[in-house]
Amino acid sequence: MNYTFDFKAVVDSWDYLLQGAWLTVQLSIGAMILGLIVAILCALGKTSGPKPIRWVINAYIEVVRNTPFLVQIFLIFFGLPTMGIRLSPDLAALIAMVVNVGAYATEIIRAGIESIQKGQIEAGLALGLKPLQVFRYIVIKPALRTVYPALTSQFILLMLSSSVVSAISADELTSVANNIQSQTFRSFEIYIVVTGIYLALAMMFSALFAGIYKLAFAYDTDRR
């Protein structure tokens, strides 16, 4: 094997790679926040909503979970323009990621809600709280605490799968790497560095989420 590594193309394009990594982080955080809002509303509707609402939410979850993420992106980016709705690649990527993570997170949060004992909910109602107040003050925080590890894993998975949006030329990290590779033909060096960036981002967010857990959900430990 006579291959000679040459990272000059990577060094010359470092700022461009950082811009792509930053967009990856922005897309992932934005999609997770908006997806969580969708998931909480859907989980609330699925656990306590009327039957037609539960049917619609179940259909949404099954469609998203049983179709490829790439097809969902193409449907939004290439399908909506036929109806007169044109989106930029970055906005289409964000919407596709919100729709995707919202479905998965709905099932995660539903599991958390159903882990709350009915006696706690009945006690809240007996104290005169309205159903939404019971959900806000009694249900949602312990439910999120229960499923927090699963939600953080879902975020890491979302960030890594964001590389798929390079298929519609959203300028995230993988798309930037593809562009540099096509111009310099230093594929091995570029994708080694990109792999390292994704790994660093995943480890950084794992450490950040561990810190958030200690700050936000360690109250039971403090009581002992």
Secondary structure, 3 states (H helix, E strand, C coil): CCCCCCCHHHHHCHHHHHHHHHHHHHHHHHHHHHHHHHHHHHHHHHHHCCHHHHHHHHHHHHHHHCCCHHHHHHHHHHHHHHHCCCCCHHHHHHHHHHHHHHHHHHHHHHHHHHCCCHHHHHHHHHCCCCHHHHHHHHHHHHHHHHHHHHHHHHHHHHHHHHHHHHHHCCCCHHHHHHHHHHHHCCHHHHHHHHHHHHHHHHHHHHHHHHHHHHHHCCHHHHHC
